[in-house]
Amino acid sequence: MKIAVYDTYVTTDANTTMHFDILVAENTTVEKVYAYGKTYLASKGVLDYKLTTEECRFCHMENAPEQMEKLVLRNGYYIIEMENC
């Protein structure tokens, strides 16, 4: 399965920059990617944050490992936490 990787940087109220990747199926709309990002941010206590191309950009496509593919198919997305998450 091909997945699209969206590199995401969000500055929180504590002036910390969260860096994470949002991985989705290759045909997922950018609006859906932003919705997944907002869901993830809410789970981290960052509420009412509007993601745009300023914070969340398409990075590249890659083949998903089997376990990641299962999670993307089940949940619609997968998050890779990089920094300050």
C-alpha positions, 0 to 999 in steps of 0.5 A, a space after each residue: 500500500 502506498 501512503 502519503 506522509 505529511 510533515 507537521 509542525 505545530 507551535 503550542 500555547 507553551 511555545 513548544 513546537 510539536 513535530 509529527 508525521 501524519 501518514 494516510 492512504 495515497 488518495 486521502 484529501 488534504 482536508 481529511 489529513 487536517 482533520 486527522 491532525 486535529 484529532 491527534 492534537 486534541 488527544 494531546 490537549 491542543 484544542 481548536 488548532 487550525 492546520 493549514 499548509 503552513 504547519 502541515 505539508 505533503 512530504 513524500 510517498 512510500 510503501 507502508 510496512 504491513 503493520 502500518 498498513 493495517 493501522 491506516 486501513 483501520 483508523 484512516 491515518 497513523 501518526 509518527 511522533 518526532 519531537 515534543 509530542 
